[in-house]
């Protein structure tokens, strides 16, 4: 049964890569995504430099991708979760 999931995962990833490479704006999409992730990483780094305890978010791939994909609402989501959980 586990092999069926692996085959499904590999075929889905390869189909996704094929679709992304066939579209015309894939390079622009990758540049946009990379730029968002870099900006999110810098934003998290500079938030760590502040002395405000609620803004002390961990800089790891999960938080960077959350902020990179969702933007300002993602940052507010992480701050809210950090404030209420910790």
RAQUI-V672298 format. One record per residue. N is the residue number from 1. RES is the residue in one small letter. SS is DSSP state (H for helix, E for strand, C for the rest). PHI is phi in whole degrees, -180 to 180 (999 if undefined). Layout:
n->N res->RES ss->SS phi->PHI
n->N res->RES ss->SS phi->PHI
This chain:
n->1 res->x ss->C phi->999
n->2 res->x ss->H phi->-66
n->3 res->x ss->H phi->-66
n->4 res->x ss->H phi->-64
n->5 res->x ss->H phi->-68
n->6 res->x ss->H phi->-66
n->7 res->x ss->H phi->-63
n->8 res->x ss->H phi->-63
n->9 res->x ss->H phi->-65
n->10 res->x ss->H phi->-65
n->11 res->x ss->H phi->-68
n->12 res->x ss->H phi->-67
n->13 res->x ss->H phi->-65
n->14 res->x ss->H phi->-66
n->15 res->x ss->H phi->-67
n->16 res->x ss->H phi->-63
n->17 res->x ss->H phi->-63
n->18 res->x ss->H phi->-63
n->19 res->x ss->H phi->-66
n->20 res->x ss->H phi->-65
n->21 res->x ss->H phi->-73
n->22 res->x ss->H phi->-79
n->23 res->x ss->C phi->-74
n->24 res->x ss->C phi->-77
n->25 res->x ss->C phi->-100
n->26 res->x ss->H phi->-69
n->27 res->x ss->H phi->-68
n->28 res->x ss->H phi->-66
n->29 res->x ss->H phi->-64
n->30 res->x ss->H phi->-67
n->31 res->x ss->H phi->-65
n->32 res->x ss->H phi->-63
n->33 res->x ss->H phi->-66
n->34 res->x ss->H phi->-65
n->35 res->x ss->H phi->-65
n->36 res->x ss->H phi->-62
n->37 res->x ss->H phi->-68
n->38 res->x ss->H phi->-66
n->39 res->x ss->H phi->-63
n->40 res->x ss->H phi->-65
n->41 res->x ss->H phi->-63
n->42 res->x ss->H phi->-65
n->43 res->x ss->H phi->-63
n->44 res->x ss->H phi->-66
n->45 res->x ss->H phi->-63
n->46 res->x ss->H phi->-72
n->47 res->x ss->H phi->-68
n->48 res->x ss->H phi->-67
n->49 res->x ss->H phi->-75
n->50 res->x ss->C phi->-76
n->51 res->x ss->C phi->-96
n->52 res->x ss->C phi->-79
n->53 res->x ss->H phi->-67
n->54 res->x ss->H phi->-69
n->55 res->x ss->H phi->-96
n->56 res->x ss->C phi->-84
n->57 res->x ss->C phi->-95
n->58 res->x ss->C phi->-71
n->59 res->x ss->C phi->-99
n->60 res->x ss->C phi->-143
n->61 res->x ss->H phi->-58
n->62 res->x ss->H phi->-67
n->63 res->x ss->H phi->-71
n->64 res->x ss->H phi->-64
n->65 res->x ss->H phi->-69
n->66 res->x ss->H phi->-63
n->67 res->x ss->H phi->-72
n->68 res->x ss->H phi->-64
n->69 res->x ss->H phi->-86
n->70 res->x ss->H phi->-90
n->71 res->x ss->C phi->77
n->72 res->x ss->H phi->-60
n->73 res->x ss->H phi->-61
n->74 res->x ss->H phi->-67
n->75 res->x ss->H phi->-64
n->76 res->x ss->H phi->-65
n->77 res->x ss->H phi->-62
n->78 res->x ss->H phi->-67
n->79 res->x ss->H phi->-65
n->80 res->x ss->H phi->-63
n->81 res->x ss->H phi->-67
n->82 res->x ss->H phi->-64
n->83 res->x ss->H phi->-69
n->84 res->x ss->H phi->-84
n->85 res->x ss->H phi->-86
n->86 res->x ss->C phi->-118
